[in-house]
Amino acid sequence: MARPEFMRLKLNDMPDNIIEQYQLRTKATADGYVYVKIQKGMYGLPHAGLIAQELLEKRLNAKGYRQITITPAYWKHDWRPISFCLVVNDFGVKYVGKEHAEHLLQTSNEHYDTSHEWEGTRYIGLTIDWDYIQRLVHISMPGYCEQACQQFKHDPPRNSTSHIHTFNAPTGQNNNIQRMRTHHHP
């Protein structure tokens, strides 16, 4: 961080083992608060994401990767045929030549613990099925609806839900208009 931040924590909200380990009772104010100086960053700090983004950008820029200005979170290398989209901590990578993907992986592993899968079948919770012959991609989230229904205690509908709304057959004046169109002879 460019400058330290300060935070006030209530002693009653902290675990006893932390209070004892850091002797916080002796450092607490009369009203039961401890003041903390944050110099590098802290989980939950409102601008922690910005700090992490700036550090990532600095590290990737040093290896020739640049974030595209018109598309946030989309990156390209200065000369390598590789680009990727970064969402939180998940990379979706497009490359020509495995050596370029390995360069990105090596660059990432210098500062972060990473894992990878070469088939590209999972990204940000999506399941991706590549059909290279037909030049198609099918994206799905198997089990998502069932899990959401269980989570939110939503019972399945009793009737078919394959339509957005129920079909209402035309009646009255609308039916007469249709009949006039079909029976009109010039």
Beta strands, then each sheet from edge to edge (+ up, - down):
strand 1: 5-10
strand 2: 33-38
strand 3: 65-67
strand 4: 74-77
strand 5: 82-87
strand 6: 90-95
strand 7: 122-123
strand 8: 126-131
strand 9: 136-140
sheet 1: 1+ 2-
sheet 2: 3+ 4- 5+ 6-
sheet 3: 7+ 8- 9+
end
